[in-house]
Amino acid sequence: MGVVLMTAYEIVEASEKQIKKQLEEVDNLVFYNSNKVLNAFKQNEINERCFDSTTGYGYNDLGREKLEQVYSDIFKCEAALVRSQLVSGSHALTVALFSQLRPGDTMLSISGLPYDTLHEVIGIKENNSSLKSYGINYKQIDLINDDFDYEKIKEVLKTNKIKLIEIQRSKGYSTRESISIDKVEKVIKLIKSVSNDTIVMIDNCYCEFVSKKEPSEVGADLVVGSLIKNLGGGIAPNGGYIVGKEKFVNLAGERLTLPGEGKEVGPTLGINRMLYQGLFMAPRTVGNALKTAILTSKVMEDLGYKVEPKYDDNRVDIVQNIYFNDPDKLIKYCEGIQKGSPIDSNALPIPDDMPGYDDKIIMAAGTFTQGSSIELSCDGPIRPPYIAFQQGGLTYQYGKLGVLKAVDNLLKNK
């Protein structure tokens, strides 16, 4: 009797039956973080006036000011800068770095090489507007076995004057594990015990509401992220955030706008309601993205592919890695994700050059908001081992449908 081949639908349904425990754990996390958000809204007495708009300079924007206080309460920190003028997570990180560092200062990355789009910001790749071009030095310590090199960090701090340490929690386009909140807490304790004045800045992109704690709750001085990722909830049209200690956040505000005015200016141009509503929905939306990632991990593992993290691993961010070891399979999977998208489902993603990246990038993203990665999207550099980095899913059901299309496209193009 011949082998009966399963359809994509049958494969996904069979895998889904094995992840009920993990999906239930996500629901518990969503409930916890929803309570955190609701309490912050109530504590700050958010009302309809907060949805009003400002133009021009943006003076006396009640909604903007209260939103930043809500963020401060959620992150349990002193101050927040939450602005549509921050056009991306990379831009928010750039503002944060330039606001704290001065010529002659040294920044240290202790999570290895930062994300590709920061290479020209720092000066790893030459650019006349980089930190390096302003006389700011860069040092790097790589991770060891997916953990910090604690001894090397201690040694560098004792022998060098380090102004700022940058930690990127999510893996970016690398094969390392993302960095848990427990590891962040442990390394911050070490840093502060050796050099208390060193600023610890966390790149928190993709990680918000994936845990019960945020880095500012375990000693981080600055935490930075994007509103077209987790905290925008798929509703915010753009924006970024910088939260942490007041003196550092105020410097970031003056770098974003101008010295002397800082956080006092910045018109909201009618998007306050979307920023509030996106944040309100963010715990649930992040939960849907996590469920989609868990399902993807189980399905692709059942199909014989290497995946990171595995479906039953503890998760730090919403990103799912799938190792294809074949450029054609990576491309076919991304094509399937595009076919399962609500926007531009008829488009064919092809690898191409993108600003800030050295390799050609394949990117499937049929999203309502350009570049949104809390919406189901999948991308990766065309380089060995040909990994798909999938993230997002506004609802679990839409995420499941997207995965179905991707698997179906793979099976049809074997």
N, C-alpha and C positions, 0 to 999 in steps of 0.2 A: 504493500500500500504506500502511495507517495506521501511526502510531507505536505501537511496542510499549512499554507502560509497565512499568518494572521494579518488582518487589515490594521491600518494605523489606529482606527477607533478601538478595535479589540485590544491592541497593545496598550493604549493609554488607559482604557477601562481596567484592565488586569493590574496595571501598575498602581492605579489610584486606590484600589482595594487594600493595598499594603501600606498606605501612609495615613490611615485614619488617626492614629495616635499623634503623629506630628502635626496634622491639621488642627487637632483639638488643642494642642499646646500653643499654637499660633493664636487661636481664639482667646486663650487666657492672657497672653501677652497684650493683645489688642485691647482687652477690657482694662487691664492695668494702665496702659498708656492713655486710653480714652479718659479715664478718671483723672489723670494728671492734667490733661488739656482742659477738660471741663472745669476743674477747680481753678485753673488759672484764669479762664474766662470769667467765672463768677467772682473771684477775688478782685478782679480789676473792673467789675461792673460794666462789661462791654454792652453798649447800647446802639441803637440805630444811628445816632449821630456819628459814631465811629466809622460809618461807611461813607461819610461826606468826603468830598474831594477838595484838594487844593491845587493851584496852578502857580506859575511863576516861581518865586522863591520857596514857597511851601511853608511859610511861617505859621505857627500855631495850629499845626495839623494834629488835632486831638486823636484821630484814628491811628495815625502813624506812631504817636507817642505811646498810646495805650497798647498797641500791638507789640512795640518793643518791650514794654513792661511784661506783657504776657510771655514773650520769649524768655525774658530774664527769670520769670517764675518757673517756667517749664525746665529750664536748664539750671535752675538754682544758682544763679550767678548775679553779679552786681549790675550789669548793663548789657544792652543789646543794640546792634545796628542792623535793621531789617529794611532793605531798600530795593526798589525796582531798578535803581541806577547801577546796582551790581548785576552785571549782565550774565554772569555764570559763576560756577564754583571756582574756576581758575581765576576769574577776575577778583572775586572776594579774597582769595588767598593772596593774590598779588597786592591788593590794597593793604591787607594785613601785614605782609612782609615789608613793603615799602614804608609803612607807617611806623614800624618799630626799629628798623635798621638804619644806621648812619654810616657814612664813609669810615672805613677802618674797622667796622664791626665784623664779627664772624657768625654766620648761621651754620647749624649742624643738623643734618638729616640723620636720624638714627633708625630709620625704617628702610634704608637702602635708597635706590634711585627714585626720585619723585616721579609723578605722572608726567607723561610726554609733554603736555602743554605747559609745564613749568620749566622745561629745560632752557628755553630762551628767556624766561623771566629771571631765572637765577644766573644764567650765563654759562651753564654747562654746554649749551650750544650758543655760539657767538651771536650777540644782538646788541646794537648800540644803545638800547634803552634798558638793558638788563641791570640787575643788582651789581653784577661784576663791573659793569661800565662805570658805576658810581663808587667803585673802590670797596665794595662789600665782599668779604671772603666767604667761601663755601667749603665745608667739610662734610664727609659722609661716612657713616658706619653701617655696614650691611648687617642684615639679620643673620642669625645662626640657627638652623633647624627651626625656622618659623618663629623664633623668639629673639628678643633683644640681646645684643652682646654686652651684658651688664658690666663686665670687667673692662672692656674697651671704652665704654661710655664713661666710666669712673676715671679711667686713666686720662682720656682727652679733656674732661672737665677740670682735672687737677693740674694739667700742664698747659692749658689754653684758656684764654678769656672768651667764653662763648656767650654771645648776647641772646641768641634765640635758638631753641631746638624745635625742629619741625617733625611731626609724626604723621604719616599718612596711614590711616587705619585700613582703608580698602586696598585691595591688591593692585588696582589699575590694570594695565596690560602686562601683568607678570604672572608667574606660576606659584608665588608664595601664598601662604594663608593670610587672610585678613586678620587684623589685630584686635583681640577681645578687650573689653573694658577692664577685665582683671589684670591683663598684662600692662595696659596703659597705667592703671593705678600703681602697680608695682614699680614700673620704671620712673614714674613721676616722683615717688617717694625717694628713690635712689638719687635722682637729679637734684631735688631740693635739699637732700642731706649733704651733698657735696658743694652745690652752687645755688643757693636759695634765690639769688637775683636773676638767674637765667630764666628767660621767658619760655614757657612751654606752649607751643601752638599746635593744635590738632586739626588736621584735615579730616573732617567728619563726613564727607560726601558718601552717600549710599548707606550710612550706618544709623541715622536717626531713627529712633523708635523700634530698632531691631533688638535692643536690650531694654532693661528696666531703668538703667542709669545712663547718663551722658557724661562725656569726659570732664566737663566743668564740675561735676559732683565728686570727682576723685582727684582734684588738684590742678587741672589744666588752667592756664592763664587766659588763653584764647581758644575758641572753638569756631570753626569756619565751615560753611556749607552753602548749598544751592537750593533755591526754591523751585527749580524745575526737576528736582529729585524728590526725596522723601517728604520734606516738610511742606511742599506746595500742594501735596495731596492730589496732583493731577488737575488742579483748578487754577492755581497761581499762574499767570501768563509769563512771568519771568521773575528774576530777583535772586538775591543772596542774603546771607546773614553772617555777622561776626558778633559773637557773644563772649562774655568773660569779665575780667576785672575792669572796673570803670575807667581807670587811667589809660589802659591799653585800648579799650573800645573808643574812648574819646579821641585818641590819636588816630585811630582808623577813620573816624568820622571826619577829622580834619584833612586826612589824606584823600578821602573820597570827594569832599567838597572843597573847603579852603580854610586855612588857619583863621581862628577868630569866630567862625560861624559853625563849622563842624556839623554836628547832628541837628542843629536848629533849622537847617534848610534842607530842601529836597521835596519837591511836590509829588503827591501820590497819583495825580492825574486819573482819578476814578477807579483805581484798582484795589482800594482798601478792602472792600467786601470780599473780593476773590482771595486776597491774602488771608483774611480771617477764616473764610469758609474752607480754603485749602488746608490750613493748619488744623481746623476742627476735624476734617475728614482724614487727616494724615495717618493716625494710628490704624484705621481700618484699611486705608489704601496700601500702606506698608505691609499690613497683614496679608492682603490679597497678593502682593508681589512676592512675599515669602512663600505663600502656598503655591504659587505658580512655579517658583524656583525649586521647591521640594518635589513637586510633581515632575518637572523637567528632569531633575537629577535621577529620580527613580526610573522614569521611562528610558532615558538614554543609557543608564547603567544596565537595564534589562536588555537593551539592544546591543550591549557589548562594548560601549564606549567608556573610556575613563572620564570620571566627573569629579569636580571639586567645587563645593563640599558635597559629600554624599548626603542622601536624603535624610538620614538620621543623625547627622552631625549637628553640633551647636553652631548656629549661624551668627555672623558678626555684621553682615551687610546683605543687600538684596541681590547680589551678583552671583550668577551660576556659570561656572566654567565647564565647557564640554571640549574634550580633546579629540580632534578629528584626524590629526596626522596626515591630512590630505587636503590640499587647497580646494579641490572640487567639491568635497563633501561639506566643508565649511561654507562655501558659497551657496550650495544647494539648500543647506539648512537655513541660512539667512534669507534666501529667496522665499522659502516656505513661511517664515515669520512675517515677511512683507505681505504675502498673499493672505495671511490671517489678520491683517491690520484693517482698521476702519477707514483710514485715510491713505490714498495712493496705493491701494491694494493691487492695482493694475501695473504699478511701476516695477521695474526690474533692477534691484540693487546690483551694482558692479563695483569691483575694487577700484579705488582712485586715490590720488593724492589729496591730502587734507592739511590745512594750515596747522602747524604745531606737531605734526607727526612725521617720522622718518620713513616709515613703510606705507605702502598703499593700504587703505582701510576699506573693508566691506562693511556697510552699515545698513541694517534694516530698521526702519523707524517710521511706520505709518501713524504718526502721532498728531494729536490736535494742537500741541505746542511744539514748535520746532526744537529739536534737541532734547526733548523731555525723556528722561530715563526712568521715571516712575511709571510711565506708560510702557507697555510691552515693546521692547526693542532688543536688538541683537547685533553685535558688531565684533570686529576683531582685525588685527593686523595680518596681512598676508605674509607671514613668516612662520617657520617651524616653531612649535609643533602644531600650528594651525588650530588655534583655540577660538571657540565662539564664547564671547562674554555676553550672556543674556541677563537682562534685568527688567523689572517692572511687571505691570499687569494691574490695570485699574480695578478690575473685578477678577475673582478667581475663574469665573466661567469664561470670560473673554480670554484670560490667560490660557486656560485649558484648550480653547478653540485654536488659539495661535500655535500652541505646541502640536496639536493634531495636524494642522496644516504643514508645519515644519517636518514632522515625522513622515507624513504622507509624501512630501516632496522628495525626501531622502529615499524612501522605499521605491518610488517610481523612477528614480534616476540612479539606481545601483549599477 
